[in-house]
Amino acid sequence: MILDPFFSFSNPRAAPNMYSVNVRCLDDFDLETESYKVVQFDGRNWEEAIEVLNEQLGSNN
């Protein structure tokens, strides 16, 4: 999931078949107690980074 501090959810152009949700907008999600994975993304090298991300997510984009 890709977090954006300004939006509660989005449909990223990098993964049009997926949605990202800002977990801070969820009532029952506690960042202190839940387990989650942060995925680093190199925005300066977007094309290469999205290929790596799609491989990690198993996406066919």
MODELLER restraints for C-alpha pairs under 7 A, 6 or more apart:
rsr = mdl.restraints
at = mdl.atoms
rsr.add(forms.Gaussian(group=physical.xy_distance, feature=features.Distance(at['CA:1:A'], at['CA:20:A']), mean=5.20, stdev=0.5))
rsr.add(forms.Gaussian(group=physical.xy_distance, feature=features.Distance(at['CA:1:A'], at['CA:21:A']), mean=6.99, stdev=0.5))
rsr.add(forms.Gaussian(group=physical.xy_distance, feature=features.Distance(at['CA:2:A'], at['CA:20:A']), mean=5.53, stdev=0.5))
rsr.add(forms.Gaussian(group=physical.xy_distance, feature=features.Distance(at['CA:3:A'], at['CA:20:A']), mean=6.71, stdev=0.5))
rsr.add(forms.Gaussian(group=physical.xy_distance, feature=features.Distance(at['CA:3:A'], at['CA:21:A']), mean=6.65, stdev=0.5))
rsr.add(forms.Gaussian(group=physical.xy_distance, feature=features.Distance(at['CA:3:A'], at['CA:22:A']), mean=5.36, stdev=0.5))
rsr.add(forms.Gaussian(group=physical.xy_distance, feature=features.Distance(at['CA:4:A'], at['CA:22:A']), mean=6.43, stdev=0.5))
rsr.add(forms.Gaussian(group=physical.xy_distance, feature=features.Distance(at['CA:7:A'], at['CA:22:A']), mean=6.85, stdev=0.5))
rsr.add(forms.Gaussian(group=physical.xy_distance, feature=features.Distance(at['CA:8:A'], at['CA:21:A']), mean=5.90, stdev=0.5))
rsr.add(forms.Gaussian(group=physical.xy_distance, feature=features.Distance(at['CA:8:A'], at['CA:22:A']), mean=4.95, stdev=0.5))
rsr.add(forms.Gaussian(group=physical.xy_distance, feature=features.Distance(at['CA:8:A'], at['CA:25:A']), mean=5.94, stdev=0.5))
rsr.add(forms.Gaussian(group=physical.xy_distance, feature=features.Distance(at['CA:9:A'], at['CA:19:A']), mean=6.96, stdev=0.5))
rsr.add(forms.Gaussian(group=physical.xy_distance, feature=features.Distance(at['CA:9:A'], at['CA:20:A']), mean=5.52, stdev=0.5))
rsr.add(forms.Gaussian(group=physical.xy_distance, feature=features.Distance(at['CA:9:A'], at['CA:21:A']), mean=4.30, stdev=0.5))
rsr.add(forms.Gaussian(group=physical.xy_distance, feature=features.Distance(at['CA:9:A'], at['CA:22:A']), mean=5.86, stdev=0.5))
rsr.add(forms.Gaussian(group=physical.xy_distance, feature=features.Distance(at['CA:10:A'], at['CA:19:A']), mean=5.69, stdev=0.5))
rsr.add(forms.Gaussian(group=physical.xy_distance, feature=features.Distance(at['CA:10:A'], at['CA:20:A']), mean=5.38, stdev=0.5))
rsr.add(forms.Gaussian(group=physical.xy_distance, feature=features.Distance(at['CA:10:A'], at['CA:21:A']), mean=6.67, stdev=0.5))
rsr.add(forms.Gaussian(group=physical.xy_distance, feature=features.Distance(at['CA:11:A'], at['CA:18:A']), mean=6.28, stdev=0.5))
rsr.add(forms.Gaussian(group=physical.xy_distance, feature=features.Distance(at['CA:11:A'], at['CA:19:A']), mean=4.63, stdev=0.5))
rsr.add(forms.Gaussian(group=physical.xy_distance, feature=features.Distance(at['CA:11:A'], at['CA:20:A']), mean=6.39, stdev=0.5))
rsr.add(forms.Gaussian(group=physical.xy_distance, feature=features.Distance(at['CA:12:A'], at['CA:19:A']), mean=6.64, stdev=0.5))
rsr.add(forms.Gaussian(group=physical.xy_distance, feature=features.Distance(at['CA:14:A'], at['CA:50:A']), mean=6.60, stdev=0.5))
rsr.add(forms.Gaussian(group=physical.xy_distance, feature=features.Distance(at['CA:15:A'], at['CA:61:A']), mean=6.55, stdev=0.5))
rsr.add(forms.Gaussian(group=physical.xy_distance, feature=features.Distance(at['CA:23:A'], at['CA:29:A']), mean=6.57, stdev=0.5))
rsr.add(forms.Gaussian(group=physical.xy_distance, feature=features.Distance(at['CA:41:A'], at['CA:49:A']), mean=6.21, stdev=0.5))
rsr.add(forms.Gaussian(group=physical.xy_distance, feature=features.Distance(at['CA:42:A'], at['CA:49:A']), mean=5.66, stdev=0.5))
rsr.add(forms.Gaussian(group=physical.xy_distance, feature=features.Distance(at['CA:54:A'], at['CA:61:A']), mean=6.93, stdev=0.5))
